[in-house]
Structure formats: C-alpha cells, structure tokens
C-alpha cells in the first residue's frame, strides 16, 4: 500500500504536517505549490492548496508513460478542500544554455525528435482544457520548466498553467464569478497558494481572504 493512500482525506496543511513528521523537507516553492523531498532524496511531493490546472500535466505524463522527456509520476491524488498532491521522481535544475536549447527543440519540433510527440499531445490537452477548465492559462514555455533526473536525463515539467493573476483579480472585483467557476469544496484554501502568501502585503491578503470568505 502506498504511504500516500490516506492523503486524499487530508487538507494540504495536514499533508504538509504528515510529510514533515515523516522526515520530508521543503526543497522548492512555486506560485501554486510547495515541493517536499523524501528523506532518501529520490522522490518529491508537490503539495498545492488550490489546484485548477495541474491534473492536465499529470494526464500528459500518464498518457505518455515512459517517454524519455517526461518525469515518472508515482502518485497523484486530490486533497480535501481543493488541493492536490503529486509525488514523482526527484529532479534537478539545468543550466540556462541547456534549458534554452530544449525550448528551441520544442519550437522546431523536428519529426525525429522525441519532443515532437510531447508537444503534439500537450497541444491537444491544452485545447481540451481551454474549453473545460475555468481560468485556463495554456501552455507554459518557461525555460525553468526544463529539468533533469539523477541520471542527467532531460525532463519537462509544469507544461501548463492557470491564469492565476486573473483568478485573484476577479476574486477581489467579483467574488461571485469565482463561486460560479469553482465548487465550494474545490476552493476552500483559495488564498493559501504560495504566490499569495509570498507576494501579498497584509492589507492585500486581508482583502483576498475577506473576498474568499464572502463566497465560502
């Protein structure tokens, strides 16, 4: 039985507490999630409080399971309140020149390059998500999404994004639209994402939380 089997009943806060108690350590913080590394260093767990888009990347990896340019996904599960936990192989950053080279390969998409298959499927998923996921952002071509595994093999991560700035702008201006877009049990921790915690002044954070509470 996977140690993550029971996590789907936890909130992101409880999941983080469980990971910490089990010896995992924070190794990265993005706009949406905190990334925890396992004690032995071979695995990471991405934990997000509010996650409208990441399942599309998981679907990409699972649909092309074993593809040399995509990471191994070990576990993916929703969390109570609208969060998500995804466990995968540990990855390392690459230097800027290598990352930019992969971005150029994506743009060229030569028929004999394995990246072409990833791009083709990613574009299909992007088109589908644009019609079904509220505040869908699209494909993310950030060179920072190019990483490598412990063996030095290039891996593409986080290839899609949600329009976060738009979500939180609308939350402040018209909270009812957020209530229409996301069910209550999927936005319980709407204001807990890392970008909000990291970038918001106290008065901005208070305004966001008040708006979220108005539609709780």
KOLMARSE-354126 format. One record per residue (C-alpha): x, y, z. Coordinates in steps of 0.25 Angstrom, whole numbers. Each point is the difference from the previous one (the first is absolute). Layout:
east,north,up
X,Y,Z
...
END
This chain:
east,north,up
0,0,0
5,14,-4
3,9,12
-8,10,-7
-13,-8,-1
-6,7,12
5,14,-4
-13,3,-9
-8,2,13
10,10,5
1,15,-2
13,6,-6
3,5,14
-2,-14,6
8,-6,-12
12,9,2
0,-4,15
0,-14,-3
12,1,-10
7,8,10
-2,-10,11
5,-11,-10
13,7,-2
-3,7,-13
6,14,-2
-5,12,-9
9,1,-12
-8,10,-8
-11,10,0
-7,4,-13
-12,9,-2
-10,-11,3
7,-10,8
10,-4,9
10,-12,-3
5,-10,10
11,-9,-2
0,-14,6
10,-4,11
8,-9,-9
0,11,-11
-6,-8,-12
-14,6,0
-7,13,2
-15,3,3
-6,13,-5
-11,5,9
-10,10,-4
-11,7,8
-8,3,-13
2,-6,-13
-8,2,-12
10,-4,-11
11,-10,5
-8,-12,-4
2,3,-14
15,-2,1
-2,-13,8
-9,-5,-12
11,4,-10
10,-8,8
-9,-12,2
-5,0,-14
14,0,-5
6,-9,11
14,-4,-1
3,12,-10
15,4,2
-4,14,1
-10,-1,11
1,-3,15
-5,-12,6
-12,3,8
-2,-10,12
-12,6,7
-11,10,-3
-11,3,9
-10,11,3
0,6,14
-11,4,9
-5,14,-3
5,1,-15
15,-2,2
9,-11,-7
12,-9,3
8,-5,-11
12,-9,3
11,-2,-11
15,-3,-2
9,11,6
5,10,-11
12,9,0
1,14,-8
8,1,-13
9,12,-4
-6,11,-8
6,-4,-13
-5,-15,1
-14,5,3
0,10,-11
4,-11,-10
-12,-8,4
-9,11,-2
5,2,-14
-2,-15,-2
-14,2,4
-2,11,-10
6,-7,-11
-7,-14,3
8,-8,-10
-7,-13,-4
12,-9,5
1,8,14
-8,-7,11
-4,14,5
-10,1,-12
-9,-11,6
0,7,13
-3,14,-7
-11,-7,-8
-7,-6,11
2,12,9
-7,9,-10
-12,-10,-1
-2,1,15
2,15,0
-11,1,-10
-9,-9,8
3,7,13
-3,13,-5
-15,-4,-2
-2,-7,13
9,6,11
-3,14,5
11,11,-1
8,-9,-8
13,6,-4
6,-9,-10
14,-6,-3
12,5,7
13,1,-7
8,5,11
15,-5,-1
-1,-2,15
-10,-12,-3
12,-8,-6
7,-8,11
8,-13,1
-1,-13,8
11,-6,8
6,-7,-12
1,13,-7
-12,-2,-10
-8,12,-4
-14,1,5
-11,10,-3
-9,4,12
-12,9,3
-3,2,-15
-14,6,3
-5,12,8
-12,6,6
-3,15,-2
3,3,15
1,15,-1
-13,0,-7
-6,-9,11
4,9,11
-4,13,-7
-14,-6,-2
0,-5,14
1,15,5
-9,6,-10
-11,-10,-2
1,-12,10
-13,-6,-5
7,-3,-13
10,-8,7
-11,-7,8
-6,-4,-14
13,-5,-6
5,-9,12
-9,-8,9
1,3,15
7,-13,3
11,4,-10
3,14,5
0,-1,15
15,4,0
0,9,-11
8,10,7
11,-9,5
8,-2,-13
15,4,1
-1,12,-9
-11,6,8
8,-3,13
13,5,-6
-4,13,-7
-12,6,7
1,12,9
-8,-2,13
-12,8,-5
0,-7,-13
0,-13,7
-11,4,9
-8,5,-12
2,-13,-7
-4,-8,12
-13,8,2
-4,-2,-14
2,-15,1
-8,0,13
-11,7,-7
-3,-12,-9
4,-11,9
END
